[in-house]
Amino acid sequence: MSTTEQNVISLLVNVWYLETARIRLYEIYAKQAVKDGYQQVAALFLEVAEQKRSHTKTIYRFLEESSSETTISTKTMSFEQTLKNLEHAVSLEDTESEGVYATLEAQAWDAGLKKISTKIKLFRRIKLFYAKRFNALAENIKNNRVFERDEPVKWICRKCGFIYEGEKALKNCPGCEHPQAYFEILAENY
């Protein structure tokens, strides 16, 4: 195995560990979002965590039957309120996409490992989508737009499916009596 290929394996190991750690971090962030009254944000953190499981499986397949020593450095932070957690997630996804993922993509391409390079390029795009989504959610919290809009929209209760139209989500769902935290704007994308 060439030095370049070994560098790619080392970077793949780093990325695998990073993504594995993000899965757990986003699960923790989801629990905090529930505590803070943001059920939709919690569900999206869990959705991203589950998608990252798929990414780690793909990356692990590239690592099968290889060996590499690597050092992982990380900076931890306390578990904050949901707004801070979303901002942290934006930073992580942006930084990793433009940092280790960009490096891995280029090195894999240069080493002739086109399949790895292509997968990492796709995962970089996904990371940028996550950052954009997390940023939009953070902006909604900052601007008090999670449960209130300037014009009437359809709100759906995540718990029972009750749909209500108005500028604000109801304080409690009349269907299941769960709190406002369970309302989100109805997305009809089918």
N, C-alpha and C positions, 0 to 999 in steps of 0.2 A: 504494500500500500504506500502510495506516495505521501510526502509531507503535506501536500495540499489536501489530499483525501483525508488524512488523519486530522487536519485542522477542521475539516467539515464535520467529521464524526464528533470531535470535541465540542464544536458549536451546537450540533444536534443534541448532544447530551445536555448542554446548558439550557437550550430551548425547551427540552422535555421537562427538565426540573422547574424552569420558570412557569411553564404552562400548568404543570401539576400543582405548583404552589398557588397559582391564580385560581384554580378550581376551588381550593379550600378557602382562599381569601374571599372569593365572591359568595361562597356559601355563608361565610360569617357576615359579610356585608348584607346579605339577604335577611338574615335574622335581625340585624340592626334596623333595616328598613321596615320590617314588620313592627318592631318596637316603636319606631317613629311614626307609624301610621301610613306607610306607603306600600300597600300590597302589590301594586303594579310594578314598582321599582324592585321589590323583592323577587317577584316572578321573573323579571328580566335578568336580574343577577343570576338566578338559578338557571335560566335558559342559556345564558352565556357560559356558565360553568359546565353545563351538560354538553354544549357544543365544543368546548375546550377538551372534554374527555375524548371526543372524536379526533381532535387534532393530535392529542398525545398518543392515541393509538396509531395514527398514521406515522408520526415521528418515530415511535418505538419500532415499528416495522422496518424503518430504515436503519435502525440500530441493531437489529437482530444479528447475533453471532459476531458482534464487533466488541472491542474492548477499548476503553479510553479512560484516562484519569483526567479529572477536571476539578477546578475550584469554583465554587459558587459564592459570589458576594451578594449580600442583600441588605437593604435598609428597611427596617420595620418601623411601623408607626402604631400609635394606639388606635383602637377602634373608636372612631368618632361618630358623629351624627351622620345621617345619610347624605347630606349635602357634601360634607368633607370626603366621605367614602366615594361618592360619584366623581368628585374632582380628582381624587387620587387614582381612580380607575382610568379616567381620561389620560392622565399623565403617564400611567404605566403602559397603556395600549399604544399611545403615540410614541413614547420613548423607545419601547421595544421594537415597534414596527420600523422606525427609522434607525435604530441601533443594531442590535444583535441579529434581527431578522434580515435587515438589508445586507449586512456583512455576510451572513450565511447564504443568502440568495446569490450574491456575487461570487463567493468562493466556490459554491457548489457548481455554478455555471462554468467558472474557469477550470474546474477540475473535471469537466465533462460529465458531471452528475446532473443531467438535465431534468430528470424526473424529480429529484430532491429540490432543485432550484425552482421548478415550476410550482410544486406544492407550497414551498415557503412563500413564493410570490403571492399565491392565492390567500394563504393565511395572513400575509401582511395586509392585503386588501380588507380581509375580514376584521382584523384588529383596528383598522382605521374606521370601519363601520361601527364597531363597538364604541370607539372613542367618540364618534359623532353622536351616537345614541345616548351614551352616558352624559355627554355635555348638554344635550337637549333636555334630558331629565333634570340635570342640575339647574339649568336655566329656569325650568318650570318651578322648581322649589324656590329659587331666589326671587322670582317674580310673582310668587303666590298664584301660580297658574295650574297647579296640579288638580285642584278641585273647583276651579272657577275660570270661565272664559268670558270674552267680551260680547259674544253673541250666543244664542242658544245652540247647543250640540246635544247629541244623544249620549247619555251616560249609561253604562251597564254595570250591574253589581257582579263582581267576580265570583261571589259566593252562590247566588241563586239565579242569576240571569235576568233579573228585573231590569227593564229599560225605562228610562225617564228622559224627557227632553227639557232642557233649561240651561241657563247661564252658569248655574252652580250645581254641583253634585249635592244630593240630599244629605242631611246630617246622619240619618239612619235610613237603611233600606226598608221600605214598607213591606217588602216580601219576606225577608228573612231576619230583619231587624239588626243586621250587622252594621257597624259604624261606617261613616263616610270613607274610611281607609280602603274599603273594598270596591269603591266606584272608580271607573276609568272611562275615558271616551271610547265609545263603541267604534271599532275598526272593522269595516266590512270590506275585506280584501279578497273576496272570492267571486 
